[in-house]
Amino acid sequence: MKKSLTCEEMRELDRKATEDYQIPGIILMENAGRNVAEEVLKEINKPENEKIAVLCGKGNNGGDGFVIARHLHNKGVPVEVFLFAKKEDILKGDDAGINLKVLLNMKITVKEYIDIQAVNDALDNLKNYAILVDALFGTGLSGEVREPFRTLICGVNSLKKTIISVDIPSGLDSNTGKVLGAAIKAKKTVTFAAAKKGFYVAEGPHHTGEVVVTDISIPSELLL
């Protein structure tokens, strides 16, 4: 087993990287999103023929998703963002807001899906995509997944598509491996800096698929 960290340990790593080493969070987000995009490209035979959907929530995990969509677009991949939040709320923020603004300036399609009816519409639309990128929830999720996300996650799993999760399958507890009501079942999980404890216990192994640990420029001495 590779070195693995709890949610709290990972949060402290992020804090030290941004506060002690003065690495801007947007750089970490850029590196994370670019690295995931590279893993997505490995799943594609002909980029111009494979439609990709990036499912984004309102937090930093969603911000990673915006970066992923940009890099895939720049590689000639047909990509759309399914946003399960309001654009206006995200645009008020910092790193994720900046990356959403870039997507909108690039005219990359970003569609909002807010309520349960919209989620059902999204699930119907997602049938037309080859690969789904899960950027809904990150490692900070602790409570049960609520509606409409519970319906969304269960519906996405039922589509039997290739799913690549960003940092952690949405709905999985990163410490305990417990499913918080509903959790994405990924073919591949691209996680940042180190694997998470929950990947290897309880239901974790049934949801992560292949785990790829990728460097996002957190100083290596912090991982010793």
C-alpha positions as CSV (number, residue, x, y, z in Angstrom):
1,M,0.0,0.0,0.0
2,K,1.3,3.5,-0.9
3,K,1.5,6.2,1.8
4,S,-2.1,7.3,2.6
5,L,-3.4,10.2,4.5
6,T,-6.6,11.2,6.4
7,C,-8.7,14.1,5.3
8,E,-7.3,16.2,8.2
9,E,-3.7,15.4,7.2
10,M,-4.4,16.3,3.6
11,R,-6.0,19.6,4.6
12,E,-2.9,20.4,6.7
13,L,-0.7,19.7,3.7
14,D,-2.7,22.1,1.6
15,R,-2.5,24.7,4.4
16,K,1.3,24.4,4.7
17,A,1.7,24.5,0.9
18,T,-0.3,27.7,0.5
19,E,0.5,29.5,3.8
20,D,4.1,28.4,4.7
21,Y,5.4,27.9,1.1
22,Q,3.2,30.6,-0.5
23,I,2.1,28.4,-3.3
24,P,-1.2,29.9,-4.6
25,G,-4.2,27.6,-4.4
26,I,-5.0,28.3,-8.0
27,I,-1.6,26.7,-9.0
28,L,-2.4,23.6,-7.1
29,M,-5.8,23.5,-8.8
30,E,-4.3,24.0,-12.2
31,N,-1.8,21.2,-11.6
32,A,-4.6,18.9,-10.3
33,G,-6.9,19.6,-13.2
34,R,-4.2,19.2,-15.9
35,N,-3.0,15.9,-14.4
36,V,-6.5,14.5,-14.4
37,A,-7.1,15.6,-18.0
38,E,-4.0,13.6,-18.9
39,E,-5.4,10.5,-17.3
40,V,-8.7,11.0,-19.1
41,L,-6.9,11.2,-22.4
42,K,-5.3,7.8,-21.7
43,E,-8.9,6.4,-21.9
44,I,-9.6,7.9,-25.3
45,N,-8.7,6.3,-28.7
46,K,-9.8,9.2,-31.0
47,P,-10.1,12.5,-29.0
48,E,-12.2,14.2,-31.7
49,N,-14.8,11.3,-31.5
50,E,-15.2,10.9,-27.8
51,K,-17.7,13.1,-26.0
52,I,-16.7,13.8,-22.4
53,A,-18.9,15.2,-19.6
54,V,-17.4,16.8,-16.5
55,L,-19.7,16.8,-13.6
56,C,-18.9,19.6,-11.2
57,G,-20.1,20.7,-7.8
58,K,-19.7,24.1,-6.2
59,G,-16.4,23.6,-4.3
60,N,-12.7,23.2,-5.2
61,N,-13.4,19.7,-6.6
62,G,-15.6,21.4,-9.1
63,G,-12.9,24.0,-9.7
64,D,-10.6,21.1,-10.6
65,G,-13.3,20.0,-13.0
66,F,-13.3,23.4,-14.8
67,V,-9.6,23.1,-15.3
68,I,-10.0,19.5,-16.7
69,A,-12.6,20.7,-19.1
70,R,-10.3,23.5,-20.4
71,H,-7.4,21.1,-21.0
72,L,-9.6,18.5,-22.7
73,H,-11.0,21.2,-24.9
74,N,-7.5,22.4,-25.9
75,K,-6.7,18.9,-26.9
76,G,-9.6,18.8,-29.3
77,V,-11.9,16.7,-27.2
78,P,-15.6,17.5,-27.3
79,V,-16.3,18.4,-23.7
80,E,-19.2,19.9,-21.7
81,V,-19.6,20.8,-18.1
82,F,-22.6,19.6,-16.2
83,L,-22.7,22.1,-13.2
84,F,-24.8,21.0,-10.2
85,A,-24.7,24.5,-8.7
86,K,-25.4,28.1,-9.8
87,K,-22.8,29.8,-11.9
88,E,-23.4,33.1,-10.1
89,D,-22.5,31.6,-6.7
90,I,-19.2,30.1,-7.9
91,L,-18.2,33.3,-9.8
92,K,-18.2,35.1,-6.5
93,G,-15.4,32.9,-5.2
94,D,-11.7,32.7,-5.8
95,D,-9.9,29.8,-7.5
96,A,-13.0,27.9,-8.7
97,G,-14.6,31.1,-9.8
98,I,-11.6,32.2,-11.8
99,N,-11.5,28.9,-13.6
100,L,-15.2,29.0,-14.3
101,K,-14.9,32.5,-15.7
102,V,-12.1,31.2,-18.1
103,L,-14.4,28.5,-19.3
104,L,-17.2,30.9,-20.0
105,N,-14.8,33.2,-21.9
106,M,-13.7,30.3,-24.0
107,K,-17.4,29.5,-24.8
108,I,-17.1,26.0,-23.4
109,T,-20.6,24.7,-22.7
110,V,-21.5,24.9,-19.0
111,K,-25.1,23.9,-18.2
112,E,-26.7,24.3,-14.8
113,Y,-28.7,21.5,-13.2
114,I,-30.2,22.5,-9.9
115,D,-33.2,20.5,-8.8
116,I,-34.3,16.9,-9.0
117,Q,-36.1,17.4,-12.4
118,A,-32.9,18.9,-13.8
119,V,-30.9,16.0,-12.4
120,N,-33.1,13.5,-14.2
121,D,-32.7,15.6,-17.4
122,A,-28.9,15.5,-16.9
123,L,-28.9,11.7,-16.5
124,D,-30.8,11.3,-19.7
125,N,-28.3,13.6,-21.5
126,L,-25.3,11.8,-20.0
127,K,-26.3,8.6,-21.9
128,N,-24.7,10.3,-25.0
129,Y,-21.2,10.7,-23.4
130,A,-18.4,8.2,-23.5
131,I,-16.6,9.2,-20.3
132,L,-17.9,10.9,-17.2
133,V,-15.5,12.9,-15.0
134,D,-16.7,13.0,-11.4
135,A,-15.8,16.4,-9.8
136,L,-18.8,16.7,-7.5
137,F,-17.5,16.3,-4.0
138,G,-13.9,16.2,-2.6
139,T,-12.4,14.7,0.5
140,G,-14.0,17.2,2.9
141,L,-17.5,15.6,2.6
142,S,-18.5,14.2,5.9
143,G,-22.3,14.1,6.1
144,E,-24.8,12.0,4.1
145,V,-25.2,12.9,0.5
146,R,-28.5,14.7,0.1
147,E,-30.9,15.1,-2.8
148,P,-30.7,15.8,-5.6
149,F,-27.1,14.5,-5.5
150,R,-28.1,11.1,-4.2
151,T,-30.3,10.6,-7.2
152,L,-27.5,11.9,-9.4
153,I,-24.8,9.6,-8.1
154,C,-27.1,6.5,-8.2
155,G,-28.1,7.4,-11.7
156,V,-24.6,8.0,-12.9
157,N,-23.5,4.5,-11.6
158,S,-26.5,2.9,-13.4
159,L,-25.3,4.3,-16.7
160,K,-22.4,1.9,-16.8
161,K,-20.1,4.5,-18.3
162,T,-16.3,4.9,-17.8
163,I,-16.1,7.2,-14.8
164,I,-12.9,9.0,-13.6
165,S,-13.1,10.5,-10.2
166,V,-11.2,13.6,-9.2
167,D,-9.3,13.1,-5.9
168,I,-12.0,10.7,-4.5
169,P,-15.2,9.1,-5.7
170,S,-18.0,11.5,-4.7
171,G,-19.8,10.3,-1.7
172,L,-17.0,8.1,-0.2
173,D,-15.7,9.0,3.2
174,S,-12.0,9.6,2.7
175,N,-11.1,8.4,6.2
176,T,-13.3,5.4,6.8
177,G,-14.2,4.2,3.3
178,K,-17.9,4.4,4.3
179,V,-20.4,5.2,1.6
180,L,-22.2,8.3,2.7
181,G,-25.6,7.4,1.4
182,A,-24.4,7.0,-2.2
183,A,-21.0,7.0,-3.8
184,I,-19.6,7.0,-7.3
185,K,-18.1,3.7,-8.6
186,A,-15.1,4.9,-10.6
187,K,-13.0,3.0,-13.1
188,K,-10.1,5.2,-12.0
189,T,-9.5,7.7,-9.2
190,V,-6.9,10.3,-9.8
191,T,-5.9,11.5,-6.3
192,F,-3.6,14.4,-5.3
193,A,-0.3,14.2,-3.4
194,A,-1.1,10.9,-1.6
195,A,-3.8,8.2,-1.5
196,K,-6.5,8.6,1.1
197,K,-7.0,6.2,4.0
198,G,-10.6,5.4,3.0
199,F,-9.4,4.0,-0.4
200,Y,-8.2,0.8,1.3
201,V,-10.9,0.0,3.9
202,A,-14.6,-0.8,4.1
203,E,-16.3,0.0,0.8
204,G,-13.4,2.1,-0.5
205,P,-11.8,-0.6,-2.8
206,H,-15.2,-1.2,-4.4
207,H,-15.5,2.5,-5.5
208,T,-12.1,3.8,-6.4
209,G,-11.1,1.5,-9.2
210,E,-7.5,2.0,-10.2
211,V,-5.9,4.6,-7.9
212,V,-3.5,7.0,-9.6
213,V,-1.5,9.3,-7.2
214,T,-0.4,12.5,-9.0
215,D,1.9,15.3,-8.0
216,I,0.3,18.8,-7.8
217,S,3.5,20.6,-6.6
218,I,3.0,20.2,-2.8
219,P,6.6,20.2,-1.5
220,S,7.9,16.7,-1.3
221,E,9.4,17.2,2.2
222,L,5.8,17.6,3.5
223,L,5.0,14.0,2.5
224,L,7.9,12.4,4.3
